[in-house]
Amino acid sequence: AGKHTKNGYDLAVKKINEKGGVTTGGKTYKLAIKYYDDESTPARGVQLVERLIKQDGIQYMLGPYGSGLTKAMAPVSEKYGIPMVEGNGASRSLFNKGYKYLFAVLSTTEQYLAESIKLAAANASKIGKKPNELKVALAMENDPFSQDIRAGVLDDAKKFDMKIVIDDKLPKDLNDMTATLTKVKALKPDILVVSGHSKGASLVIRQLDQMKVNVPMLAITHCESAKVQDKFPGKSDYTLCATQWAATMAYSDKWFGTAAQYAELFRATYDGYTVVPYQAAESTASVLVYADALERAKSLSPDDVRDALAATNMKTFYGPIKFSAAGNNTAKPMALRQIINGKYVVVAPAKWAEKPVLFPMPTWDKR
């Protein structure tokens, strides 16, 4: 996922520089990014942010990959008055700290899989039930991102009076879900909701197949970054995948054109992608936000750029971006895509749906 993030950043810099760079304060500048490897370790991330600011003289920060790393680094950039625009820290707990220099282009975690609960409620009659008769199983990694998703799913399930029959916390070194899936087999929930980043996405698809566990609805995160449609052809079909963005959405901007054109350029630039992960798109959008703010600030002062960021109201290939006082993007919805014959198809929300959801998932003996 860090690679997807870096590729997204780099493609934005390349495109902006090809178009002449950024003009602010009467001068035109080309963009460049200085990277360090945070080693997926919060303490190391904190050290490196200090180094970037105090030794390297960096005045504008892009986010790392992941909510945990962003949560560790944000207080440092805040302390020094350095703006951070990020696209990969979605935890809603980042936006209740009163930060003034943190801005996130993505939808926050509680929204990620909430659509799956609404979708199940709307389609409950297809399995002969009412929404309040549906049983929900949760398996969430014990990290800030996934636990925030859990909170959002619990909130939405409560609105429909659904029963939570499994609520498991998964370890960070996630390599086996047998215990959870054995309970799923026994308790027969109608919806299984899983968040364990890319590793968890691959693991649940593989072990559901191996153990032949049937569930009417499976909703997970990180399908695209885990490349489940490539790794598990056929086995991953009917899975519902939370996404911040899809190439079929009718978004566009002056840099990349449409969402579909961005996806085409991304695949042409980087090998190995059949589907462009939203982690890359939101990273690209983070750089576009900086380009827009720098031009409006008419200054290179971090405080002036921070104020311009706070006033952002723009359209991009990734979607609309407008920040709340807390710094999160309030203008862009999440979406759900279902894998059908190895292809991603938007099924919710209704505004973007390409096809109705296929529910319930066929049992393994019918696939």
KETORMI-553047 format. One line per 3 residues: number of its first residue (from 0); their letters; for each residue x, y, z of N, C-alpha, C, CB. Coordinates in steps of 0.05 Angstrom, whole numbers, m for minus. Atoms other than C-alpha are relative to their C-alpha. Glycine has a CB too. Layout:
! KETORMI-553047
NUM	A	X/Y/Z/X/Y/Z/X/Y/Z/X/Y/Z; ...
***
This chain:
! KETORMI-553047
0	AGK	16/m24/0/0/0/0/17/25/0/m19/0/24; m19/m22/1/59/46/12/9/6/m29/24/m5/18; m8/m3/28/80/34/m60/m22/14/m16/7/m28/m13
3	HTK	23/m13/13/10/53/m85/0/30/6/m27/m14/7; 0/m28/m9/15/117/m44/22/15/m14/4/1/31; m22/m13/13/83/135/m71/m5/4/m30/27/m15/4
6	NGY	6/m2/29/62/121/m143/m21/22/m5/m11/m27/m11; 19/m21/2/2/166/m133/12/28/3/m23/m3/20; m13/m26/m4/44/223/m106/17/7/m25/18/m1/25
9	DLA	m19/m6/22/96/216/m162/m14/6/m26/18/m24/m4; 14/m6/25/45/215/m218/m11/28/1/m23/m20/m4; 10/m27/m2/15/280/m192/22/20/m5/m12/5/27
12	VKK	m23/m18/5/83/314/m190/8/1/m29/25/m9/18; m8/2/29/100/289/m260/m20/16/m17/0/m29/m9; 20/m13/16/34/315/m288/0/30/4/m28/m12/6
15	INE	0/m29/m6/36/383/m253/25/13/m13/0/5/30; m24/m11/11/108/394/m275/m1/1/m30/24/m16/9; 3/0/29/92/374/m347/m17/23/m9/m12/m26/m9
18	KGG	18/m22/7/38/427/m346/11/28/8/m27/m4/13; m13/m26/m6/87/481/m324/6/5/28/m16/21/m11; m5/m4/m28/89/473/m249/m21/17/14/27/13/4
21	VTT	18/m16/m17/57/518/m197/10/29/1/m2/m12/29; m6/m29/m1/55/594/m200/m11/12/25/m10/15/m25; 9/m13/m24/52/631/m134/18/24/6/m1/m20/24
24	GGK	m16/m24/m6/75/700/m112/15/11/m24/19/m6/22; m13/m11/24/92/718/m184/22/m17/m11/10/27/6; m21/18/10/141/660/m193/m12/m28/m5/24/m2/20
27	TYK	9/27/7/133/591/m223/21/m20/10/m4/m3/m31; m16/21/m12/160/529/m188/m7/m27/m10/m2/1/30; 5/28/4/168/456/m204/m2/m14/27/22/m13/m18
30	LAI	3/14/m25/148/406/m150/20/m24/1/m29/m10/3; m16/24/m5/192/352/m119/m8/m10/28/30/6/m2; 7/12/m26/181/304/m61/25/m13/12/m23/m21/m3
33	KYY	m22/14/m14/233/281/m10/m12/m22/17/16/20/18; 11/24/m14/219/211/17/19/m11/20/m8/m21/m21; m15/18/m18/242/172/77/m18/m25/5/8/14/27
36	DDE	15/25/m6/222/100/94/m7/0/30/16/m25/m8; 8/1/m28/182/101/159/0/m28/12/m27/13/4; m2/28/m9/189/25/163/m25/m10/14/24/m3/19
39	STP	26/7/m12/115/22/183/1/1/30/m9/m27/m10; m4/m1/m29/137/41/253/m5/29/9/29/m8/8; 7/m27/m9/105/102/288/24/15/11/m21/m1/20
42	ARG	m22/m14/m13/167/119/329/20/9/m22/14/m19/20; m19/m7/22/211/118/266/m13/23/m17/6/m24/m19; 13/m21/15/159/161/230/3/27/14/m30/m6/m3
45	VQL	m3/m24/m16/162/213/286/28/12/m4/m6/m5/30; m28/m9/4/238/216/280/4/13/m27/19/m24/4; m4/m9/28/235/226/205/m15/26/m6/m9/m21/m19
48	VER	14/m25/3/183/281/208/17/23/12/m28/m1/12; m18/m19/m13/228/318/257/24/6/m18/10/m10/27; m24/m3/17/287/307/210/m8/17/m25/11/m27/m9
51	LIK	9/m14/24/247/331/149/m3/30/6/m26/m12/m11; 6/m28/m6/227/395/184/25/15/10/m22/2/22; m22/m14/m13/288/412/226/26/m1/m15/5/m12/28
54	QDG	m25/2/15/345/387/182/m3/6/m29/11/m28/4; 3/m3/29/317/385/112/m15/26/m8/m15/m24/m11; 13/m25/6/277/449/117/m26/m3/m15/18/18/m15
57	IQY	26/4/14/212/419/91/m22/17/12/m8/m31/1; 22/m18/m10/153/467/97/m28/m10/m7/4/28/m12; 26/11/7/97/425/67/2/m30/0/m10/10/m29
60	MLG	m2/29/m4/84/353/86/m23/m15/m13/0/m6/31; 21/19/10/47/296/51/m1/m23/21/7/m11/m28; 4/20/m21/20/240/94/14/m27/m6/m29/m5/5
63	PYG	m10/27/4/49/170/104/m23/m18/m8/13/m11/26; 22/19/5/9/107/89/m11/m9/27/9/m24/m17; 13/12/m23/m41/88/143/m6/20/23/18/m21/11
66	SGL	10/m17/m22/m79/118/202/19/0/23/m27/m9/9; m18/2/m23/m30/93/255/24/18/m3/8/m28/4; m24/m17/5/30/127/223/m8/30/m1/13/m8/m27
69	TKA	9/m27/1/m10/190/208/m5/11/28/m25/3/m17; 6/m8/m27/m33/193/280/26/6/16/m16/m22/15; m26/m5/m14/40/190/304/13/25/m11/18/m24/m4
72	MAP	m15/m22/12/66/242/255/m14/27/1/6/m7/m29; 15/m25/1/10/294/255/7/19/23/m30/m6/1; m7/m19/m22/27/322/325/27/15/m5/1/m15/26
75	VSE	m26/m12/5/98/336/301/m3/23/m20/20/m21/m11; 3/m21/20/79/375/239/m17/23/12/m14/m10/m26; 16/m20/m14/26/411/282/17/18/18/m22/m14/16
78	KYG	m18/m14/m19/79/430/333/17/22/m14/18/m20/15; m17/m19/15/122/464/280/m16/18/m19/21/m16/m15; 16/m17/18/64/496/242/5/m7/m29/6/28/5
81	IPM	m4/9/27/77/454/180/m26/m14/m10/25/m19/m2; 24/13/10/15/437/138/6/m29/m9/m12/16/m24; m1/27/10/3/363/124/m26/m6/m15/5/m21/23
84	VEG	24/10/15/m44/341/68/4/m29/m4/m2/16/m28; m4/29/1/m56/267/71/m25/m13/m13/5/m11/28; 21/14/13/m97/216/34/m2/m29/9/4/0/m29
87	NGA	0/28/m8/m85/152/72/m2/m5/30/25/m14/m10; 6/2/m28/m101/166/145/m29/7/4/19/18/17; 29/m5/0/m176/157/150/m13/0/27/m14/m20/m18
90	SRS	12/4/m26/m186/145/224/m13/26/10/22/m8/20; 15/m24/m8/m239/193/250/13/12/25/m29/m7/5; m13/m11/m25/m198/200/315/22/20/m7/12/m23/16
93	LFN	m19/m20/8/m149/242/275/m12/28/m1/12/m6/m28; 13/m25/5/m201/296/268/m17/10/24/m18/m2/m24; 13/m11/m24/m223/307/340/21/10/19/m17/m22/14
96	KGY	m23/m9/m16/m155/332/365/3/30/m1/25/m14/m8; m3/m29/3/m164/404/344/23/9/m17/2/12/27; m22/m7/18/m108/402/293/m8/22/m19/11/m24/m15
99	KYL	5/m21/19/m103/464/250/16/m3/m26/7/27/12; m18/3/23/m49/440/201/m4/m27/m14/28/3/9; 4/26/12/m76/371/183/m25/1/m18/m3/m22/21
102	FAV	22/0/19/m120/363/121/0/m27/m14/2/23/m20; 2/26/13/m146/297/92/m20/0/m22/m8/m21/22; 18/m1/23/m176/288/23/m20/m23/0/16/m1/m26
105	LST	17/24/2/m209/221/39/m23/1/20/17/m24/6; 22/4/m19/m274/201/73/11/m14/25/m23/m15/m13; m10/12/m25/m265/181/146/m11/m28/4/m7/18/23
108	TEQ	4/29/m3/m267/110/171/m28/m9/5/17/m10/22; 27/10/m8/m337/106/200/m17/m2/m25/m13/19/20; 17/2/25/m363/114/128/8/m24/m18/4/26/m15
111	YLA	m11/19/19/m322/58/97/m19/m23/m7/25/m12/11; 17/23/5/m369/m1/105/m28/4/9/12/m25/13; 28/m5/m9/m432/33/130/m20/m6/m22/m2/29/9
114	ESI	18/5/23/m462/27/60/m7/m30/m1/13/9/m26; 6/29/1/m458/m49/67/m24/m6/18/24/m17/8; 23/5/m18/m506/m47/126/m26/11/m12/6/14/28
117	KLA	23/m11/13/m554/m1/89/m9/m18/m23/5/28/m11; 6/17/23/m549/m47/28/m13/m26/9/26/m6/m16; 11/25/m11/m563/m109/69/m29/5/9/17/m11/23
120	AAN	27/m7/m9/m624/m75/101/m19/2/m23/1/25/17; 17/m5/23/m651/m54/34/m7/m26/m15/13/19/m19; 3/25/15/m644/m125/7/m7/m24/17/25/m7/m16
123	ASK	6/22/m20/m663/m166/69/m22/m19/m10/m7/11/27; 23/17/9/m728/m190/37/9/m22/m19/m21/18/m13; m10/20/19/m687/m228/m15/8/m26/14/24/11/m16
126	IGK	m6/25/m15/m668/m278/40/m22/m4/21/28/2/14; 24/6/m17/m737/m276/72/1/12/28/m4/m28/2; m2/m12/m27/m719/m230/130/m7/30/m1/28/m4/10
129	KPN	2/m28/m4/m733/m161/157/27/11/8/m23/7/21; m26/m11/m8/m674/m113/169/7/m7/29/0/29/m4; m7/5/m29/m679/m123/245/4/m29/6/m22/12/17
132	ELK	m5/29/m5/m675/m199/236/28/m8/m11/m22/m16/m15; m26/7/11/m607/m195/202/21/m2/22/9/21/m21; m22/5/m19/m546/m222/239/26/9/m12/2/m30/9
135	VAL	m24/m12/11/m479/m187/232/25/m11/15/0/31/4; m26/9/m11/m408/m214/243/21/20/m7/7/m28/m10; m22/m19/5/m348/m167/250/26/m13/7/m4/26/17
138	AME	m27/9/m5/m275/m185/245/19/23/m8/7/m27/m15; m15/m25/5/m231/m123/252/27/m1/13/m16/24/11; m27/m1/m12/m157/m115/261/0/20/23/21/9/m22
141	NDP	m2/m17/m24/m138/m83/327/19/23/m5/9/m17/25; m16/m24/5/m111/m18/298/m20/23/m3/17/m4/m26; 18/m23/0/m140/53/295/m19/0/m23/15/26/1
144	FSQ	16/m1/24/m165/48/224/m24/m20/2/17/m7/m25; 21/21/0/m203/m18/231/m19/3/23/13/m28/0; 18/m3/m23/m230/m4/300/m19/23/m4/16/4/25
147	DIR	18/m22/7/m259/62/274/m22/m10/m19/15/23/m11; 19/12/19/m292/23/217/m21/m16/16/14/m18/m21; 17/16/m18/m320/m24/270/m21/18/13/16/m15/21
150	AGV	19/m19/m13/m351/35/307/m21/10/m19/16/24/12; 19/m9/20/m384/60/244/m20/m21/m7/14/10/m25; 18/22/6/m413/m8/227/m19/m6/23/17/m26/m7
153	LDD	18/5/m24/m439/m18/298/m21/21/1/17/0/25; 20/m22/m1/m473/50/295/m22/m5/m21/14/27/m6; 20/4/21/m507/33/229/m17/m25/5/13/m2/m27
156	AKK	15/24/m7/m527/m37/251/m20/6/21/19/m23/8; 18/m7/m22/m558/m7/313/m25/15/m10/15/18/21; 22/m14/12/m601/39/270/m22/m18/m10/10/19/m22
159	FDM	19/19/11/m633/m22/239/m7/m22/21/11/m13/m25; 5/19/m21/m634/m61/305/10/m28/m8/m29/m1/7; m11/26/8/m591/m116/274/16/m12/24/19/3/m24
162	KIV	m14/14/m22/m559/m168/320/29/m6/m7/m15/m26/7; m29/5/4/m483/m171/327/5/m28/13/18/22/13; m4/27/m11/m467/m245/334/30/m7/3/m13/m21/m18
165	IDD	m29/3/m3/m391/m241/326/13/27/m1/12/m19/m23; m14/m26/m1/m346/m183/344/29/m5/8/m13/20/20; m28/9/m6/m273/m206/338/20/22/m7/6/m25/m16
168	KLP	m24/m17/6/m209/m165/343/22/m18/m11/9/15/25; m20/16/13/m156/m191/296/28/11/7/m4/m1/m31; m27/m10/m7/m81/m187/314/13/14/m24/18/m23/9
171	KDL	m14/m15/21/m35/m141/275/16/m19/m18/19/21/12; m15/20/16/8/m201/252/m20/m20/m10/22/m13/16; 23/16/9/m54/m228/218/8/m21/m21/m22/18/m12
174	NDM	m7/21/19/m42/m296/186/m19/m24/1/28/m9/4; 19/22/m2/m102/m339/206/m26/10/11/12/m23/18; 27/m8/m9/m177/m327/212/m17/m25/5/m13/18/m21
177	TAT	14/24/m4/m196/m399/225/m20/2/24/19/m23/5; 17/m1/m24/m225/m385/295/m25/17/m7/15/13/24; 23/m16/7/m270/m329/269/m18/m14/m20/9/27/m12
180	LTK	16/13/21/m292/m367/207/m14/m25/10/17/m6/m24; 14/23/m12/m309/m429/249/m25/10/14/19/m14/20; 23/m12/m13/m356/m384/289/m21/8/m21/7/24/17
183	VKA	18/m8/21/m385/m357/224/m16/m24/m10/15/13/m23; 13/25/10/m399/m428/201/m22/m9/19/21/m22/m4; 19/10/m20/m435/m444/266/m23/19/5/15/m4/27
186	LKP	21/m20/m7/m474/m379/278/m15/11/m24/13/23/15; 14/m7/25/m492/m366/205/m9/29/m1/m24/m18/m4; 8/m28/3/m491/m290/203/m8/6/m29/23/19/8
189	DIL	9/m8/27/m523/m255/143/21/18/m13/m27/13/1; m20/m19/10/m467/m204/136/26/m5/15/m10/29/3; m27/2/m12/m392/m214/149/15/25/m9/15/m26/m8
192	VVS	m15/m25/6/m353/m148/153/28/m3/11/m15/25/13; m28/5/m7/m277/m152/153/17/24/m7/10/m25/m13; m20/m21/6/m223/m99/158/27/m8/12/m9/28/11
195	GHS	m26/8/m9/m151/m121/162/21/9/m20/2/m30/4; m18/m11/21/m117/m79/108/4/m21/m22/28/8/12; m4/17/23/m88/m115/47/3/m30/8/24/8/m16
198	KGA	m5/28/m9/m66/m177/86/m27/m13/8/19/0/24; 26/11/m9/m135/m186/117/m19/m5/m24/m14/19/18; 17/5/24/m170/m179/49/7/m26/m13/3/24/m19
201	SLV	m9/25/12/m128/m234/19/m7/m25/17/30/0/m6; 4/22/m18/m134/m278/80/m29/m9/2/10/8/28; 28/8/m2/m210/m276/86/m10/m14/m25/m17/24/7
204	IRQ	9/13/25/m221/m293/13/11/m28/m2/9/17/m25; m13/26/2/m171/m350/15/m12/m20/19/30/2/5; 9/19/m20/m197/m381/79/m30/m6/m1/7/10/28
207	LDQ	29/6/5/m271/m373/63/m2/m23/m20/m15/25/m10; 0/21/21/m256/m415/1/10/m27/12/18/9/m24; m12/25/m11/m212/m466/38/m19/m14/19/26/7/14
210	MKV	17/12/m20/m262/m476/94/m29/m3/m10/0/17/25; 27/1/12/m323/m470/47/m21/12/19/m7/m29/m8; 19/m14/m17/m357/m420/93/m19/17/m17/16/18/21
213	NVP	20/m15/15/m421/m392/65/m11/23/16/m23/m19/m9; 11/m23/m13/m446/m323/81/m14/17/m22/22/18/15; 15/m15/21/m499/m282/43/14/25/m10/m27/6/9
216	MLA	m13/m25/7/m458/m218/44/27/2/13/m17/25/7; m27/m4/m10/m383/m206/51/8/28/m8/20/m21/m11; m9/m27/5/m359/m134/57/27/5/13/m21/21/10
219	ITH	m27/m3/m10/m285/m118/64/13/26/m10/17/m24/m8; m16/m23/10/m233/m63/56/24/m11/m16/9/17/24; m26/5/13/m170/m62/12/m1/m22/m21/19/m8/21
222	CES	1/20/22/m194/m107/m44/20/7/m22/m29/m1/m12; m16/m7/23/m158/m68/m98/30/m1/7/m7/28/m10; m29/0/m7/m92/m58/m61/10/m28/5/5/18/25
225	AKV	m7/28/m4/m92/m132/m43/m1/m16/m26/m17/m14/21; 4/13/26/m109/m149/m116/m14/m26/2/28/m3/m14; 14/26/m4/m158/m202/m94/m13/m10/m25/m22/4/22
228	QDK	12/9/25/m191/m203/m163/20/m15/m17/m12/23/m15; m21/14/15/m124/m225/m193/10/m25/15/24/20/m5; m11/22/m16/m100/m270/m136/m20/m23/3/9/9/27
231	FPG	20/21/m5/m166/m307/m127/m22/2/m20/m12/3/29; 20/m3/21/m202/m307/m194/m24/m19/6/11/m6/m27; 24/16/m6/m274/m331/m184/m6/m1/29/3/m27/m11
234	KSD	4/3/m29/m264/m341/m109/m7/27/12/26/m11/13; 6/m27/m11/m267/m265/m97/m26/12/m11/23/19/m6; 25/m11/11/m331/m256/m138/m21/3/22/m10/m19/m23
237	YTL	22/m7/m18/m391/m225/m102/8/15/25/m15/m25/8; m9/m16/m23/m347/m192/m50/m6/29/m4/31/m4/4; 5/m29/0/m367/m121/m32/25/14/11/m25/8/17
240	CAT	m26/m13/m6/m307/m74/m30/m4/29/5/20/m5/m23; 2/m28/m6/m305/m7/4/21/15/m17/5/6/30; m19/m16/16/m273/46/m41/m5/29/4/m2/m8/m30
243	QWA	1/m29/m2/m257/119/m35/m7/12/m28/26/12/10; 1/m11/27/m260/126/m111/m2/m24/m20/26/17/m6; 1/20/21/m275/88/m175/3/15/m27/m27/m16/0
246	ATM	m6/m12/26/m253/102/m247/m25/5/m16/18/m18/m16; 26/m4/15/m326/99/m270/m15/25/10/m17/m25/3; 14/m23/m11/m346/159/m228/4/25/m18/9/6/29
249	AYS	0/m23/18/m362/223/m265/14/24/12/m29/8/m8; m16/m22/m11/m307/265/m234/21/8/m21/14/m8/27; m21/m9/18/m256/307/m273/13/25/10/m12/5/m29
252	DKW	m14/m24/m7/m205/362/m267/18/9/m24/17/m4/25; m16/m12/22/m157/406/m308/27/m14/m3/5/29/6; m26/13/1/m97/362/m293/m1/m27/m14/12/m4/28
255	FGT	2/28/10/m119/291/m309/m24/m6/m18/0/m19/23; 25/6/14/m186/298/m343/m18/m16/17/6/m15/m27; 20/15/m15/m236/246/m322/13/m21/18/m19/m14/m19
258	AAQ	m10/22/m17/m229/192/m269/10/m24/m17/m22/m10/19; m8/22/17/m225/141/m325/26/6/m14/m22/m6/m22; m25/m7/13/m169/179/m360/23/m1/20/m2/29/m12
261	YAE	m21/3/m20/m130/182/m295/8/m29/3/m10/11/28; m6/28/m3/m137/107/m287/16/m11/m24/m26/m16/3; m14/9/24/m114/96/m358/29/9/0/m14/11/m26
264	LFR	m27/m10/m2/m53/140/m348/16/m14/21/0/30/5; m14/14/m22/m36/107/m282/9/m28/m9/m19/m2/25; m8/27/9/m37/37/m312/21/1/m22/m25/m14/m11
267	ATY	m21/m2/21/5/61/m371/27/8/12/m8/21/m21; m25/m10/m13/56/92/m323/13/m22/17/m6/24/16; m10/20/m19/62/35/m273/m9/m28/m8/m9/7/29
270	DGY	6/27/7/66/m39/m289/m14/m15/23/26/m15/m8; 11/18/m20/26/m92/m253/m28/7/11/18/m2/22; 26/m8/m10/m41/m57/m244/m21/m6/m20/0/30/7
273	TVV	24/3/17/m105/m83/m274/m22/19/10/m10/m30/1; 18/m19/m13/m145/m40/m225/16/20/15/m21/m15/19; m15/m21/m15/m120/26/m198/m11/2/28/m3/28/m15
276	PYQ	10/m1/m28/m125/24/m122/m6/29/8/20/m12/19; 7/m27/m8/m159/83/m90/22/13/17/m26/0/16; m22/m11/m16/m98/91/m45/18/18/m18/17/m22/13
279	AAE	m16/m16/19/m61/117/m107/m15/25/m8/7/m16/m25; 16/m23/9/m118/163/m130/m1/21/22/m28/m9/m7; 2/m20/m21/m125/196/m62/27/13/6/m12/m13/26
282	STA	m27/m12/m3/m50/206/m58/5/21/m22/22/m22/m1; m2/m20/22/m50/241/m126/m17/25/7/m10/m13/m27; 17/m23/m7/m108/284/m102/12/17/22/m27/m10/9
285	SVL	m13/m15/m21/m68/305/m41/20/21/m12/15/m18/20; m19/m19/13/m15/336/m86/m14/21/m15/19/m16/m19; 16/m20/15/m68/370/m129/m10/21/19/m23/m14/m14
288	VYA	10/m19/m20/m95/402/m66/22/21/7/m9/m14/26; m23/m18/m5/m26/431/m51/4/19/m23/26/m16/5; m4/m17/23/m19/457/m122/m20/22/0/m1/m16/m26
291	DAL	22/m20/0/m86/492/m117/4/20/23/m27/m15/3; m3/m18/m23/m72/521/m48/24/18/m3/3/m17/26; m24/m17/5/m2/546/m66/m6/23/m19/23/m17/m11
294	ERA	7/m21/19/m30/584/m125/m19/21/13/m13/m12/m25; 18/m19/m13/m86/615/m83/13/15/22/m25/m15/10; m13/m14/m22/m40/632/m25/17/23/m10/18/m20/15
297	KSL	m18/m21/11/5/674/m71/23/5/18/m16/26/m5; m21/m2/m20/58/660/m20/11/m28/6/m10/13/26; m12/25/m8/106/605/3/m1/m4/30/28/m3/m10
300	SPD	1/2/m29/93/618/77/m18/m23/8/m10/27/12; 17/23/m9/68/554/111/m26/9/12/16/m16/21; 26/m9/m11/16/595/149/m19/10/m21/6/23/20
303	DVR	17/m8/21/m10/627/86/m11/m23/m16/15/20/m19; 9/24/15/m12/560/51/m21/m15/17/24/m19/m6; 20/13/m17/m48/531/112/m27/13/m2/10/1/30
306	DAL	25/m14/2/m101/584/108/m14/m5/m27/4/30/4; 11/6/27/m109/571/33/m11/m28/0/21/4/m22; 10/28/m1/m116/496/47/m27/m1/14/20/m17/15
309	AAT	24/0/m16/m170/510/99/m24/10/m17/2/17/25; 21/m12/17/m209/549/45/m5/m16/m26/6/28/m7; 2/16/24/m203/493/m7/m29/m8/m6/16/m26/3
312	NMK	27/8/10/m266/480/m48/4/m6/m30/m23/22/5; m9/6/27/m246/444/m112/m11/m27/m10/30/m1/m2; 8/25/14/m265/389/m162/25/m13/m11/m21/6/m22
315	TFY	m23/15/11/m215/335/m180/m10/m25/m12/21/m6/22; 7/26/11/m215/270/m218/m7/m20/22/24/m11/m17; 5/17/m23/m218/238/m149/m27/7/14/23/2/20
318	GPI	25/m9/m13/m280/277/m128/2/28/11/m8/m20/22; 0/m27/m12/m299/342/m94/16/0/26/m28/11/4; m16/m2/m24/m254/366/m38/m6/27/14/30/m2/m6
321	KFS	6/m23/m16/m276/414/16/4/m8/29/m29/12/m4; m7/9/m27/m249/412/87/m18/12/21/29/7/6; 14/m10/m24/m287/418/152/20/15/17/m14/m23/16
324	AAG	m18/m13/m19/m259/459/209/20/m19/13/m16/15/22; m17/21/m11/m230/393/234/21/m10/m19/m17/m23/10; m20/7/20/m192/382/169/m8/m24/m17/25/m6/14
327	NNT	8/23/17/m230/322/140/m17/10/m24/m16/m21/16; 15/m8/24/m262/324/70/m29/m8/4/12/m15/m25; 29/4/m4/m337/332/77/m16/m2/m26/m11/22/17
330	AKP	14/m3/26/m353/336/2/m3/m26/m15/14/20/m17; m1/24/17/m339/265/m23/m11/m24/14/29/m5/m9; 10/24/m13/m378/202/m8/18/m25/m5/m28/m7/m11
333	MAL	m12/26/5/m352/131/m1/m18/m15/m20/3/m17/27; 16/18/18/m375/77/m50/6/m29/7/6/7/m30; m4/29/m2/m383/2/m51/1/m11/m28/m22/m14/18
336	RQI	m1/14/25/m361/m40/m109/m2/m30/5/27/6/m16; 2/29/m2/m379/m113/m120/17/m12/m22/m29/m9/m1; m15/14/21/m332/m160/m156/m19/m19/m14/25/m15/12
339	ING	17/17/17/m371/m193/m213/16/m9/m24/m26/15/m8; m16/11/22/m335/m239/m261/28/13/m1/m14/3/m27; m27/m11/m1/m269/m210/m237/2/30/m4/17/m13/m19
342	KYV	1/m29/5/m291/m138/m251/m13/14/24/m15/6/m26; 12/m16/m21/m307/m83/m201/m23/16/m11/21/19/13; 24/m13/9/m377/m56/m208/m12/16/24/m22/m20/m11
345	VVA	11/m17/m21/m404/3/m166/m29/m8/5/3/30/m6; 28/7/m6/m468/m19/m130/m13/18/21/0/m29/10; 11/m20/m20/m476/36/m77/20/22/4/m6/m14/28
348	PAK	28/m9/m3/m493/91/m64/m15/0/m27/m1/27/13; 16/2/24/m550/92/m114/8/19/m22/m29/4/7; m8/m21/19/m525/156/m147/21/m10/m19/10/25/14
351	WAE	m23/9/16/m463/120/m173/m4/m29/m10/25/2/15; 2/29/6/m490/48/m180/m1/m6/m30/m25/m11/14; 0/10/28/m474/14/m246/m20/m23/m3/28/m8/m9
354	KPV	18/23/0/m515/m48/m228/m11/m4/28/14/m26/m10; 9/7/m27/m558/m73/m170/19/m20/12/m29/m11/m1; m17/20/m14/m521/m113/m117/m10/m28/m5/1/6/30
357	LFP	7/29/2/m520/m189/m127/0/m11/29/20/m16/m18; 4/9/m28/m548/m214/m60/m23/m19/1/m4/24/19; m23/8/m15/m545/m264/m30/22/m12/m18/m8/m21/21
360	MPT	m22/13/15/m477/m291/m52/m8/m30/m3/27/3/15; 5/29/2/m484/m361/m81/17/m16/19/5/m9/m29; m16/18/m17/m461/m417/m36/22/m12/m17/m18/m22/13
363	WDK	m24/11/14/m394/m450/m53/m7/m23/m19/21/m9/20; 7/23/17/m428/m512/m81/m15/9/m25/m17/m20/16; 14/m11/23/m465/m467/m131/19/17/m18/m25/15/8
366	R	m18/m18/14/m404/m429/m154/19/m14/m19/17/17/19
***
